[in-house]
Amino acid sequence: MGWLKRLFGLEKPQNQQATVQAPDQPQQSYTVPAAPQTPDIPPERLGLSGEYDQSGLAKRVALAFDEDAEVADLDRVWVAQTGGTVVLKGDVPSQDQLNKLVSIAKATYGATGVETDQVKVG
């Protein structure tokens, strides 16, 4: 079961692709939402289809995690948000995987930071 389905009960949207590049990472393609339907939507509230969504950033991060084979199968980590900050919680097997999650989250449109103090490594 993917991140979006596990955390939000949502299926992956179709045909919404863009290329993003995280700092010190090769370019990767992740699904991102269409342009906002209302230009007044803050980036952290932009939903998967361009609508206002209180958890928009967390959902877009979860979708980006789904699309990366290195982290797609992690099932003991949860994603939340506080404003523009992505909050990761749970357990990851290695520091490398946590670093990958942080890199992807930081590269997601609207993310201003990533908190990992609630993640246990090992």
The first five atom37 places (N, CA, C, CB, O) and aatype in JSON, in Angstrom:
{
  "aatype": [12, 7, 17, 10, 11, 1, 10, 13, 7, 10, 6, 11, 14, 5, 2, 5, 5, 0, 16, 19, 5, 0, 14, 3, 5, 14, 5, 5, 15, 18, 16, 19, 14, 0, 0, 14, 5, 16, 14, 3, 9, 14, 14, 6, 1, 10, 7, 10, 15, 7, 6, 18, 3, 5, 15, 7, 10, 0, 11, 1, 19, 0, 10, 0, 13, 3, 6, 3, 0, 6, 19, 0, 3, 10, 3, 1, 19, 17, 19, 0, 5, 16, 7, 7, 16, 19, 19, 10, 11, 7, 3, 19, 14, 15, 5, 3, 5, 10, 2, 11, 10, 19, 15, 9, 0, 11, 0, 16, 18, 7, 0, 16, 7, 19, 6, 16, 3, 5, 19, 11, 19, 7],
  "atom_mask": [
    [1, 1, 1, 1, 1],
    [1, 1, 1, 0, 1],
    [1, 1, 1, 1, 1],
    [1, 1, 1, 1, 1],
    [1, 1, 1, 1, 1],
    [1, 1, 1, 1, 1],
    [1, 1, 1, 1, 1],
    [1, 1, 1, 1, 1],
    [1, 1, 1, 0, 1],
    [1, 1, 1, 1, 1],
    [1, 1, 1, 1, 1],
    [1, 1, 1, 1, 1],
    [1, 1, 1, 1, 1],
    [1, 1, 1, 1, 1],
    [1, 1, 1, 1, 1],
    [1, 1, 1, 1, 1],
    [1, 1, 1, 1, 1],
    [1, 1, 1, 1, 1],
    [1, 1, 1, 1, 1],
    [1, 1, 1, 1, 1],
    [1, 1, 1, 1, 1],
    [1, 1, 1, 1, 1],
    [1, 1, 1, 1, 1],
    [1, 1, 1, 1, 1],
    [1, 1, 1, 1, 1],
    [1, 1, 1, 1, 1],
    [1, 1, 1, 1, 1],
    [1, 1, 1, 1, 1],
    [1, 1, 1, 1, 1],
    [1, 1, 1, 1, 1],
    [1, 1, 1, 1, 1],
    [1, 1, 1, 1, 1],
    [1, 1, 1, 1, 1],
    [1, 1, 1, 1, 1],
    [1, 1, 1, 1, 1],
    [1, 1, 1, 1, 1],
    [1, 1, 1, 1, 1],
    [1, 1, 1, 1, 1],
    [1, 1, 1, 1, 1],
    [1, 1, 1, 1, 1],
    [1, 1, 1, 1, 1],
    [1, 1, 1, 1, 1],
    [1, 1, 1, 1, 1],
    [1, 1, 1, 1, 1],
    [1, 1, 1, 1, 1],
    [1, 1, 1, 1, 1],
    [1, 1, 1, 0, 1],
    [1, 1, 1, 1, 1],
    [1, 1, 1, 1, 1],
    [1, 1, 1, 0, 1],
    [1, 1, 1, 1, 1],
    [1, 1, 1, 1, 1],
    [1, 1, 1, 1, 1],
    [1, 1, 1, 1, 1],
    [1, 1, 1, 1, 1],
    [1, 1, 1, 0, 1],
    [1, 1, 1, 1, 1],
    [1, 1, 1, 1, 1],
    [1, 1, 1, 1, 1],
    [1, 1, 1, 1, 1],
    [1, 1, 1, 1, 1],
    [1, 1, 1, 1, 1],
    [1, 1, 1, 1, 1],
    [1, 1, 1, 1, 1],
    [1, 1, 1, 1, 1],
    [1, 1, 1, 1, 1],
    [1, 1, 1, 1, 1],
    [1, 1, 1, 1, 1],
    [1, 1, 1, 1, 1],
    [1, 1, 1, 1, 1],
    [1, 1, 1, 1, 1],
    [1, 1, 1, 1, 1],
    [1, 1, 1, 1, 1],
    [1, 1, 1, 1, 1],
    [1, 1, 1, 1, 1],
    [1, 1, 1, 1, 1],
    [1, 1, 1, 1, 1],
    [1, 1, 1, 1, 1],
    [1, 1, 1, 1, 1],
    [1, 1, 1, 1, 1],
    [1, 1, 1, 1, 1],
    [1, 1, 1, 1, 1],
    [1, 1, 1, 0, 1],
    [1, 1, 1, 0, 1],
    [1, 1, 1, 1, 1],
    [1, 1, 1, 1, 1],
    [1, 1, 1, 1, 1],
    [1, 1, 1, 1, 1],
    [1, 1, 1, 1, 1],
    [1, 1, 1, 0, 1],
    [1, 1, 1, 1, 1],
    [1, 1, 1, 1, 1],
    [1, 1, 1, 1, 1],
    [1, 1, 1, 1, 1],
    [1, 1, 1, 1, 1],
    [1, 1, 1, 1, 1],
    [1, 1, 1, 1, 1],
    [1, 1, 1, 1, 1],
    [1, 1, 1, 1, 1],
    [1, 1, 1, 1, 1],
    [1, 1, 1, 1, 1],
    [1, 1, 1, 1, 1],
    [1, 1, 1, 1, 1],
    [1, 1, 1, 1, 1],
    [1, 1, 1, 1, 1],
    [1, 1, 1, 1, 1],
    [1, 1, 1, 1, 1],
    [1, 1, 1, 1, 1],
    [1, 1, 1, 1, 1],
    [1, 1, 1, 0, 1],
    [1, 1, 1, 1, 1],
    [1, 1, 1, 1, 1],
    [1, 1, 1, 0, 1],
    [1, 1, 1, 1, 1],
    [1, 1, 1, 1, 1],
    [1, 1, 1, 1, 1],
    [1, 1, 1, 1, 1],
    [1, 1, 1, 1, 1],
    [1, 1, 1, 1, 1],
    [1, 1, 1, 1, 1],
    [1, 1, 1, 1, 1],
    [1, 1, 1, 0, 1]
  ],
  "atom_positions": [
    [[0.84, -1.17, 0.0], [0.0, 0.0, 0.0], [0.89, 1.24, 0.0], [-0.96, 0.0, 1.22], [1.86, 1.31, 0.76]],
    [[0.58, 2.19, -0.83], [1.38, 3.39, -0.95], [1.14, 4.4, 0.16], [0.0, 0.0, 0.0], [0.22, 4.26, 0.97]],
    [[1.99, 5.4, 0.19], [1.91, 6.44, 1.21], [0.56, 7.15, 1.2], [3.03, 7.46, 0.99], [-0.08, 7.29, 2.25]],
    [[0.13, 7.6, 0.02], [-1.13, 8.35, -0.06], [-2.3, 7.51, 0.42], [-1.37, 8.81, -1.49], [-3.16, 8.0, 1.16]],
    [[-2.34, 6.26, 0.01], [-3.43, 5.36, 0.39], [-3.38, 5.09, 1.9], [-3.35, 4.04, -0.4], [-4.41, 5.14, 2.58]],
    [[-2.19, 4.79, 2.41], [-2.04, 4.45, 3.83], [-2.35, 5.63, 4.75], [-0.62, 3.95, 4.1], [-3.02, 5.46, 5.76]],
    [[-1.87, 6.82, 4.4], [-2.02, 7.97, 5.28], [-3.32, 8.74, 5.1], [-0.87, 8.89, 5.08], [-3.89, 9.25, 6.06]],
    [[-3.79, 8.83, 3.85], [-4.93, 9.69, 3.56], [-6.1, 8.98, 2.9], [-4.49, 10.82, 2.69], [-7.15, 9.58, 2.68]],
    [[-5.93, 7.68, 2.58], [-7.0, 6.93, 1.93], [-7.24, 7.36, 0.5], [0.0, 0.0, 0.0], [-8.34, 7.17, -0.03]],
    [[-6.23, 7.94, -0.15], [-6.38, 8.47, -1.51], [-5.62, 7.65, -2.53], [-5.92, 9.91, -1.56], [-4.57, 7.07, -2.22]],
    [[-6.13, 7.61, -3.73], [-5.44, 7.0, -4.85], [-4.54, 8.05, -5.51], [-6.44, 6.42, -5.88], [-4.8, 9.25, -5.41]],
    [[-3.51, 7.59, -6.16], [-2.57, 8.48, -6.86], [-3.27, 9.15, -8.04], [-1.33, 7.68, -7.36], [-3.9, 8.47, -8.86]],
    [[-3.18, 10.5, -8.15], [-3.78, 11.19, -9.29], [-3.05, 10.84, -10.59], [-3.75, 12.71, -9.06], [-1.89, 10.43, -10.56]],
    [[-3.72, 10.99, -11.69], [-3.17, 10.65, -12.99], [-2.63, 11.89, -13.72], [-4.23, 9.96, -13.84], [-3.16, 12.99, -13.57]],
    [[-1.58, 11.69, -14.5], [-1.09, 12.68, -15.48], [-0.73, 14.05, -14.92], [-2.11, 12.86, -16.53], [-1.07, 15.06, -15.53]],
    [[-0.08, 14.11, -13.79], [0.39, 15.38, -13.26], [1.85, 15.22, -12.91], [-0.45, 15.83, -12.01], [2.18, 14.85, -11.78]],
    [[2.74, 15.49, -13.85], [4.17, 15.27, -13.64], [4.95, 16.58, -13.78], [4.7, 14.24, -14.64], [4.61, 17.45, -14.58]],
    [[5.98, 16.69, -12.98], [6.93, 17.8, -13.09], [8.26, 17.31, -12.57], [6.44, 19.06, -12.28], [8.34, 16.32, -11.85]],
    [[9.31, 17.99, -12.95], [10.64, 17.6, -12.5], [11.08, 18.54, -11.4], [11.65, 17.61, -13.68], [10.97, 19.76, -11.52]],
    [[11.57, 17.96, -10.32], [12.1, 18.76, -9.21], [13.5, 18.27, -8.91], [11.19, 18.67, -7.94], [13.85, 17.14, -9.23]],
    [[14.29, 19.11, -8.32], [15.64, 18.7, -7.95], [15.91, 19.12, -6.53], [16.69, 19.3, -8.91], [15.91, 20.31, -6.19]],
    [[16.15, 18.13, -5.7], [16.51, 18.4, -4.32], [17.98, 18.79, -4.27], [16.22, 17.17, -3.41], [18.76, 18.4, -5.14]],
    [[18.36, 19.54, -3.25], [19.78, 19.88, -3.13], [20.64, 18.63, -3.06], [20.01, 20.75, -1.87], [20.28, 17.67, -2.38]],
    [[21.73, 18.62, -3.75], [22.71, 17.54, -3.82], [22.13, 16.18, -4.23], [23.38, 17.41, -2.5], [22.67, 15.14, -3.86]],
    [[21.03, 16.19, -4.97], [20.42, 14.96, -5.47], [20.24, 15.06, -6.98], [19.06, 14.69, -4.77], [20.07, 16.16, -7.51]],
    [[20.28, 13.93, -7.69], [20.01, 13.97, -9.12], [18.56, 14.37, -9.38], [20.32, 12.62, -9.78], [17.69, 14.2, -8.52]],
    [[18.31, 14.89, -10.56], [16.97, 15.3, -10.92], [16.04, 14.1, -10.95], [16.97, 16.02, -12.28], [16.41, 13.04, -11.45]],
    [[14.84, 14.26, -10.4], [13.86, 13.18, -10.37], [12.5, 13.74, -10.74], [13.83, 12.49, -8.99], [12.24, 14.93, -10.57]],
    [[11.65, 12.87, -11.23], [10.32, 13.28, -11.61], [9.33, 12.85, -10.54], [9.93, 12.69, -12.98], [9.27, 11.68, -10.18]],
    [[8.55, 13.78, -10.05], [7.52, 13.51, -9.06], [6.22, 14.1, -9.55], [7.9, 14.08, -7.67], [6.21, 15.08, -10.29]],
    [[5.13, 13.51, -9.16], [3.83, 14.05, -9.49], [3.58, 15.28, -8.61], [2.72, 12.99, -9.3], [3.81, 15.24, -7.4]],
    [[3.11, 16.33, -9.23], [2.77, 17.55, -8.48], [1.4, 18.0, -8.94], [3.84, 18.67, -8.7], [0.94, 17.6, -10.01]],
    [[0.73, 18.82, -8.15], [-0.61, 19.26, -8.53], [-0.58, 20.23, -9.69], [-1.29, 19.89, -7.35], [0.44, 20.84, -10.0]],
    [[-1.73, 20.35, -10.31], [-1.91, 21.35, -11.36], [-1.82, 22.74, -10.72], [-3.29, 21.16, -12.1], [-1.81, 22.87, -9.5]],
    [[-1.75, 23.76, -11.56], [-1.7, 25.12, -11.04], [-2.93, 25.39, -10.18], [-1.62, 26.15, -12.2], [-4.01, 24.86, -10.45]],
    [[-2.78, 26.2, -9.14], [-3.93, 26.46, -8.27], [-5.09, 27.06, -9.04], [-3.52, 27.38, -7.13], [-4.9, 27.9, -9.92]],
    [[-6.29, 26.63, -8.69], [-7.49, 27.19, -9.33], [-7.74, 28.61, -8.83], [-8.72, 26.31, -9.05], [-8.34, 29.43, -9.53]],
    [[-7.28, 28.89, -7.63], [-7.39, 30.21, -7.03], [-5.98, 30.66, -6.67], [-8.34, 30.22, -5.77], [-5.31, 30.01, -5.87]],
    [[-5.51, 31.76, -7.25], [-4.12, 32.18, -7.0], [-3.84, 32.54, -5.55], [-3.79, 33.36, -7.86], [-2.67, 32.72, -5.19]],
    [[-4.86, 32.66, -4.7], [-4.66, 33.05, -3.31], [-4.34, 31.87, -2.39], [-5.89, 33.75, -2.81], [-4.2, 32.06, -1.18]],
    [[-4.23, 30.66, -2.93], [-3.95, 29.5, -2.09], [-2.48, 29.51, -1.68], [-4.3, 28.17, -2.84], [-1.6, 29.55, -2.54]],
    [[-2.21, 29.48, -0.38], [-0.81, 29.41, 0.07], [-0.18, 28.09, -0.39], [-0.71, 29.55, 1.62], [-0.88, 27.08, -0.45]],
    [[1.1, 28.08, -0.72], [1.74, 26.87, -1.24], [1.57, 25.64, -0.36], [3.2, 27.13, -1.44], [1.45, 24.53, -0.86]],
    [[1.57, 25.83, 0.97], [1.44, 24.68, 1.86], [0.01, 24.13, 1.92], [1.88, 25.07, 3.25], [-0.21, 23.06, 2.47]],
    [[-0.94, 24.84, 1.35], [-2.35, 24.41, 1.34], [-2.82, 23.97, -0.04], [-3.25, 25.54, 1.84], [-4.0, 23.69, -0.24]],
    [[-1.91, 23.91, -0.98], [-2.25, 23.51, -2.34], [-2.46, 22.01, -2.41], [-1.15, 23.94, -3.33], [-1.55, 21.23, -2.12]],
    [[-3.66, 21.6, -2.79], [-4.03, 20.19, -2.85], [-3.5, 19.5, -4.09], [0.0, 0.0, 0.0], [-2.87, 20.11, -4.94]],
    [[-3.77, 18.21, -4.17], [-3.26, 17.38, -5.26], [-3.81, 17.77, -6.63], [-3.59, 15.94, -4.99], [-3.19, 17.49, -7.65]],
    [[-4.97, 18.42, -6.64], [-5.58, 18.82, -7.91], [-5.63, 20.33, -8.08], [-6.98, 18.25, -8.02], [-6.37, 20.83, -8.92]],
    [[-4.85, 21.05, -7.28], [-4.81, 22.5, -7.4], [-5.83, 23.22, -6.54], [0.0, 0.0, 0.0], [-5.94, 24.45, -6.61]],
    [[-6.57, 22.49, -5.73], [-7.59, 23.07, -4.86], [-6.99, 23.39, -3.49], [-8.8, 22.11, -4.71], [-5.88, 22.97, -3.17]],
    [[-7.75, 24.15, -2.68], [-7.33, 24.4, -1.3], [-7.48, 23.11, -0.52], [-8.17, 25.55, -0.66], [-8.51, 22.44, -0.6]],
    [[-6.45, 22.76, 0.24], [-6.48, 21.54, 1.06], [-5.66, 21.81, 2.31], [-5.93, 20.29, 0.27], [-4.47, 22.12, 2.22]],
    [[-6.27, 21.71, 3.47], [-5.59, 21.97, 4.74], [-4.33, 21.12, 4.89], [-6.54, 21.7, 5.91], [-3.36, 21.56, 5.51]],
    [[-4.33, 19.9, 4.33], [-3.18, 18.99, 4.4], [-2.48, 18.84, 3.06], [-3.63, 17.62, 4.9], [-1.86, 17.81, 2.8]],
    [[-2.58, 19.83, 2.22], [-2.05, 19.74, 0.87], [-0.57, 19.41, 0.79], [0.0, 0.0, 0.0], [-0.17, 18.55, 0.01]],
    [[0.24, 20.08, 1.59], [1.68, 19.83, 1.56], [1.98, 18.39, 1.97], [2.41, 20.81, 2.47], [2.76, 17.71, 1.3]],
    [[1.39, 17.92, 3.05], [1.63, 16.55, 3.52], [1.22, 15.54, 2.45], [0.86, 16.28, 4.84], [1.91, 14.54, 2.25]],
    [[0.13, 15.77, 1.78], [-0.33, 14.86, 0.73], [0.63, 14.86, -0.46], [-1.75, 15.24, 0.26], [0.91, 13.81, -1.04]],
    [[1.12, 16.04, -0.83], [2.07, 16.11, -1.95], [3.4, 15.46, -1.59], [2.3, 17.56, -2.36], [4.04, 14.85, -2.45]],
    [[3.83, 15.58, -0.34], [5.05, 14.9, 0.11], [4.83, 13.39, 0.07], [5.45, 15.35, 1.53], [5.69, 12.65, -0.41]],
    [[3.69, 12.92, 0.57], [3.38, 11.49, 0.54], [3.38, 10.97, -0.9], [2.01, 11.22, 1.2], [3.87, 9.88, -1.16]],
    [[2.84, 11.74, -1.81], [2.82, 11.35, -3.22], [4.24, 11.27, -3.78], [1.99, 12.34, -4.03], [4.56, 10.35, -4.53]],
    [[5.08, 12.22, -3.41], [6.48, 12.18, -3.87], [7.2, 10.97, -3.29], [7.21, 13.47, -3.46], [8.02, 10.36, -3.99]],
    [[6.92, 10.61, -2.04], [7.51, 9.41, -1.45], [7.06, 8.16, -2.22], [7.12, 9.29, 0.04], [7.86, 7.26, -2.46]],
    [[5.79, 8.12, -2.59], [5.26, 6.99, -3.36], [6.02, 6.78, -4.66], [3.77, 7.19, -3.67], [6.18, 5.66, -5.13]],
    [[6.5, 7.87, -5.23], [7.13, 7.8, -6.54], [8.63, 7.55, -6.5], [6.87, 9.06, -7.28], [9.28, 7.54, -7.54]],
    [[9.19, 7.37, -5.32], [10.61, 7.08, -5.21], [10.78, 5.65, -4.7], [11.32, 8.1, -4.28], [10.39, 5.35, -3.57]],
    [[11.36, 4.8, -5.52], [11.48, 3.37, -5.19], [12.25, 3.11, -3.9], [12.15, 2.64, -6.32], [11.99, 2.12, -3.22]],
    [[13.18, 3.99, -3.55], [13.98, 3.79, -2.33], [13.17, 3.92, -1.05], [15.11, 4.77, -2.31], [13.54, 3.33, -0.03]],
    [[12.09, 4.68, -1.08], [11.32, 4.92, 0.13], [9.84, 4.55, 0.0], [11.43, 6.37, 0.52], [9.09, 4.64, 0.97]],
    [[9.42, 4.14, -1.17], [8.01, 3.86, -1.41], [7.43, 2.8, -0.49], [7.81, 3.44, -2.84], [6.25, 2.85, -0.17]],
    [[8.24, 1.84, -0.07], [7.74, 0.73, 0.74], [7.88, 0.93, 2.24], [8.44, -0.51, 0.35], [7.52, 0.04, 3.01]],
    [[8.39, 2.07, 2.68], [8.49, 2.32, 4.12], [7.06, 2.47, 4.67], [9.35, 3.62, 4.42], [6.27, 3.27, 4.18]],
    [[6.75, 1.69, 5.69], [5.38, 1.73, 6.19], [5.28, 2.05, 7.68], [4.72, 0.42, 5.92], [4.21, 1.92, 8.28]],
    [[6.39, 2.48, 8.26], [6.36, 2.83, 9.68], [6.71, 4.31, 9.89], [7.34, 1.94, 10.47], [7.17, 4.71, 10.95]],
    [[6.48, 5.1, 8.84], [6.73, 6.54, 8.91], [5.44, 7.25, 8.49], [7.95, 6.96, 7.98], [4.75, 6.8, 7.58]],
    [[5.14, 8.34, 9.16], [3.97, 9.13, 8.85], [4.39, 10.54, 8.5], [2.98, 9.12, 10.03], [5.44, 11.02, 8.94]],
    [[3.56, 11.2, 7.72], [3.83, 12.57, 7.27], [2.7, 13.46, 7.76], [3.97, 12.65, 5.71], [1.52, 13.13, 7.61]],
    [[3.07, 14.58, 8.34], [2.12, 15.6, 8.75], [2.72, 16.95, 8.35], [1.81, 15.54, 10.31], [3.8, 17.01, 7.76]],
    [[2.02, 18.0, 8.66], [2.56, 19.33, 8.39], [2.1, 20.29, 9.45], [2.14, 19.83, 6.99], [1.01, 20.16, 10.02]],
    [[2.95, 21.27, 9.71], [2.62, 22.4, 10.55], [2.97, 23.62, 9.71], [3.39, 22.38, 11.94], [4.14, 23.99, 9.6]],
    [[1.96, 24.23, 9.12], [2.21, 25.31, 8.17], [3.02, 24.76, 7.01], [0.0, 0.0, 0.0], [2.62, 23.78, 6.39]],
    [[4.15, 25.38, 6.71], [5.02, 24.92, 5.62], [6.07, 23.92, 6.06], [0.0, 0.0, 0.0], [6.92, 23.52, 5.25]],
    [[6.03, 23.51, 7.32], [7.01, 22.54, 7.81], [6.45, 21.13, 7.7], [7.4, 22.86, 9.26], [5.36, 20.84, 8.2]],
    [[7.2, 20.25, 7.05], [6.84, 18.85, 6.94], [7.32, 18.16, 8.22], [7.47, 18.18, 5.66], [8.47, 18.33, 8.63]],
    [[6.44, 17.39, 8.84], [6.76, 16.69, 10.07], [6.74, 15.19, 9.79], [5.76, 17.05, 11.21], [5.72, 14.64, 9.4]],
    [[7.89, 14.54, 10.0], [8.0, 13.1, 9.83], [7.99, 12.45, 11.2], [9.29, 12.72, 9.03], [8.62, 12.94, 12.14]],
    [[7.25, 11.33, 11.32], [7.12, 10.61, 12.59], [7.25, 9.12, 12.31], [5.77, 10.93, 13.29], [6.87, 8.66, 11.24]],
    [[7.78, 8.37, 13.27], [7.82, 6.92, 13.14], [9.22, 6.35, 13.15], [0.0, 0.0, 0.0], [10.13, 6.91, 13.77]],
    [[9.39, 5.21, 12.46], [10.65, 4.48, 12.44], [11.14, 4.28, 11.02], [10.5, 3.13, 13.14], [10.36, 3.95, 10.12]],
    [[12.44, 4.48, 10.81], [13.08, 4.16, 9.53], [14.25, 3.22, 9.8], [13.56, 5.46, 8.78], [14.89, 3.31, 10.85]],
    [[14.52, 2.3, 8.86], [15.6, 1.33, 9.06], [17.0, 1.94, 9.08], [15.53, 0.31, 7.99], [17.88, 1.41, 9.76]],
    [[17.22, 3.04, 8.33], [18.58, 3.57, 8.24], [18.59, 5.09, 8.11], [19.31, 2.95, 7.05], [17.6, 5.71, 7.73]],
    [[19.74, 5.67, 8.45], [19.91, 7.12, 8.31], [19.84, 7.53, 6.84], [21.25, 7.57, 8.93], [19.33, 8.6, 6.53]],
    [[20.35, 6.68, 5.95], [20.29, 6.99, 4.51], [18.85, 7.15, 4.04], [20.99, 5.88, 3.69], [18.54, 8.05, 3.26]],
    [[17.97, 6.28, 4.51], [16.57, 6.39, 4.11], [15.93, 7.64, 4.71], [15.79, 5.15, 4.54], [15.13, 8.3, 4.05]],
    [[16.27, 7.98, 5.94], [15.75, 9.21, 6.52], [16.26, 10.42, 5.73], [16.16, 9.33, 8.01], [15.5, 11.34, 5.46]],
    [[17.53, 10.41, 5.36], [18.08, 11.5, 4.56], [17.34, 11.63, 3.23], [19.58, 11.28, 4.31], [17.09, 12.74, 2.77]],
    [[16.99, 10.51, 2.63], [16.26, 10.51, 1.36], [14.87, 11.12, 1.56], [16.15, 9.08, 0.79], [14.43, 11.94, 0.75]],
    [[14.18, 10.73, 2.63], [12.86, 11.3, 2.93], [12.95, 12.81, 3.11], [12.26, 10.65, 4.19], [12.12, 13.55, 2.59]],
    [[13.95, 13.26, 3.85], [14.13, 14.69, 4.1], [14.4, 15.42, 2.79], [15.28, 14.93, 5.09], [13.85, 16.5, 2.55]],
    [[15.24, 14.85, 1.95], [15.58, 15.47, 0.67], [14.34, 15.63, -0.22], [16.64, 14.63, -0.05], [14.13, 16.68, -0.83]],
    [[13.55, 14.59, -0.29], [12.32, 14.65, -1.1], [11.35, 15.67, -0.51], [11.64, 13.25, -1.17], [10.78, 16.47, -1.25]],
    [[11.16, 15.64, 0.81], [10.23, 16.58, 1.44], [10.67, 18.03, 1.21], [10.13, 16.3, 2.95], [9.83, 18.88, 0.9]],
    [[11.96, 18.31, 1.35], [12.46, 19.67, 1.14], [12.24, 20.15, -0.29], [13.95, 19.74, 1.47], [12.05, 21.35, -0.52]],
    [[12.27, 19.22, -1.26], [12.12, 19.59, -2.66], [10.66, 19.77, -3.07], [12.76, 18.54, -3.53], [10.38, 20.17, -4.2]],
    [[9.73, 19.48, -2.17], [8.31, 19.6, -2.49], [7.88, 21.06, -2.4], [7.47, 18.72, -1.53], [8.19, 21.75, -1.43]],
    [[7.16, 21.51, -3.4], [6.68, 22.88, -3.46], [5.91, 23.24, -2.19], [5.8, 23.09, -4.7], [4.99, 22.52, -1.8]],
    [[6.28, 24.33, -1.56], [5.61, 24.81, -0.36], [6.29, 24.42, 0.94], [0.0, 0.0, 0.0], [5.96, 24.96, 1.99]],
    [[7.24, 23.49, 0.88], [7.94, 23.07, 2.09], [8.98, 24.11, 2.49], [8.61, 21.69, 1.89], [9.82, 24.51, 1.68]],
    [[8.9, 24.56, 3.74], [9.87, 25.54, 4.23], [10.87, 24.9, 5.19], [9.15, 26.69, 4.93], [11.87, 25.52, 5.56]],
    [[10.6, 23.66, 5.6], [11.5, 22.94, 6.49], [10.98, 21.54, 6.73], [0.0, 0.0, 0.0], [9.86, 21.2, 6.34]],
    [[11.81, 20.72, 7.37], [11.43, 19.34, 7.68], [11.86, 19.03, 9.11], [12.08, 18.33, 6.68], [13.02, 19.23, 9.47]],
    [[10.93, 18.55, 9.92], [11.23, 18.15, 11.29], [11.34, 16.63, 11.34], [10.14, 18.66, 12.28], [10.48, 15.92, 10.82]],
    [[12.4, 16.13, 11.97], [12.6, 14.68, 12.08], [12.83, 14.22, 13.51], [13.77, 14.27, 11.23], [13.23, 13.08, 13.73]],
    [[12.58, 15.1, 14.48], [12.87, 14.73, 15.86], [11.93, 13.65, 16.4], [12.77, 15.96, 16.74], [12.17, 13.13, 17.49]],
    [[10.89, 13.3, 15.67], [9.97, 12.24, 16.08], [10.21, 10.95, 15.28], [8.52, 12.71, 15.91], [9.37, 10.05, 15.27]],
    [[11.37, 10.88, 14.62], [11.73, 9.69, 13.83], [12.83, 8.93, 14.55], [12.18, 10.08, 12.39], [13.83, 9.51, 14.96]],
    [[12.63, 7.63, 14.69], [13.64, 6.76, 15.28], [14.34, 6.01, 14.15], [13.0, 5.77, 16.32], [13.69, 5.41, 13.3]],
    [[15.67, 6.04, 14.15], [16.47, 5.35, 13.13], [16.98, 4.04, 13.69], [17.64, 6.24, 12.65], [17.54, 3.99, 14.79]],
    [[16.79, 2.97, 12.92], [17.35, 1.67, 13.33], [16.33, 0.65, 13.67], [0.0, 0.0, 0.0], [16.68, -0.48, 14.02]]
  ]
}
